[in-house]
Amino acid sequence: MITYNISLNQELAQLVDKQIEYGKFANRSEFFRQILRFVFLSNKAENFNNDWIYNEPYHNAIQERIKKFRNGKEKIISAKEFGF
């Protein structure tokens, strides 16, 4: 089996751990394998067409926000700063 390492910020790590407990997954690896199965083995065409990121107007809006971020007009804040 091939091993991949990923880094998560504290908020995401806590969310993953809660979902592992909630879903009764044996471990983190099984949780991420299940996510990958869902994403890659479900109906690809249907998922792509229903993915809001690639549908207008969201795609252009995301590109515009990235441009503002790079120009220093927007900043990224953590979920904690946002109030979650």
C-alpha positions in Angstrom: 0.0 0.0 0.0 1.3 3.5 -0.9 1.4 6.1 1.9 0.6 9.8 1.5 1.2 12.4 4.2 -1.0 15.5 4.4 -0.9 18.5 6.7 -4.0 19.9 8.2 -4.4 23.1 10.3 -5.7 22.6 13.8 -9.3 23.4 12.9 -9.5 20.8 10.1 -7.7 18.2 12.2 -10.3 18.6 15.0 -13.1 18.4 12.4 -11.6 15.2 10.9 -11.2 13.6 14.4 -14.9 14.4 15.2 -16.1 12.9 11.9 -14.0 9.8 12.5 -15.6 9.3 15.9 -19.1 10.2 14.6 -18.8 7.8 11.6 -17.2 5.0 13.7 -14.2 4.8 11.4 -11.4 2.5 12.5 -8.8 5.2 11.9 -7.9 8.3 9.9 -6.7 6.3 6.9 -10.1 4.6 6.6 -11.8 8.0 6.8 -9.8 9.4 4.0 -10.1 6.3 1.9 -13.8 6.6 2.2 -13.7 10.2 1.1 -11.6 9.3 -1.9 -13.9 6.4 -2.9 -16.9 8.7 -2.7 -15.2 11.4 -4.8 -13.5 9.2 -7.4 -15.8 6.2 -7.7 -19.1 7.8 -7.8 -20.6 9.0 -11.1 -17.8 11.3 -12.3 -19.8 13.2 -15.0 -22.6 13.8 -12.6 -20.3 15.0 -9.8 -18.4 17.3 -12.2 -21.6 18.9 -13.5 -23.0 19.4 -10.0 -19.8 20.8 -8.6 -20.6 24.4 -7.7 -17.0 25.5 -8.0 -16.9 24.9 -11.8 -20.3 26.4 -12.5 -20.9 30.0 -13.2 -20.9 32.5 -11.6 -18.8 30.8 -8.9 -15.8 30.0 -11.0 -15.3 33.7 -12.0 -16.1 34.8 -8.4 -13.4 32.5 -7.0 -10.9 33.7 -9.6 -11.7 37.3 -8.7 -11.2 36.7 -4.9 -7.9 35.0 -5.6 -6.8 38.1 -7.6 -7.9 40.4 -4.7 -6.0 38.2 -2.2 -2.8 38.4 -4.3 -3.2 42.1 -4.6 -3.6 42.5 -0.9 -7.2 43.7 -1.1 -8.5 40.6 0.8 -7.1 38.5 3.5 -7.7 34.9 4.6 -8.7 34.4 8.2 -9.1 31.2 10.2 -12.4 29.7 11.1 -11.6 30.6 14.7 -11.2 34.3 13.8 -14.5 34.1 11.8 -16.3 32.9 14.8 -16.6 29.1 14.4 
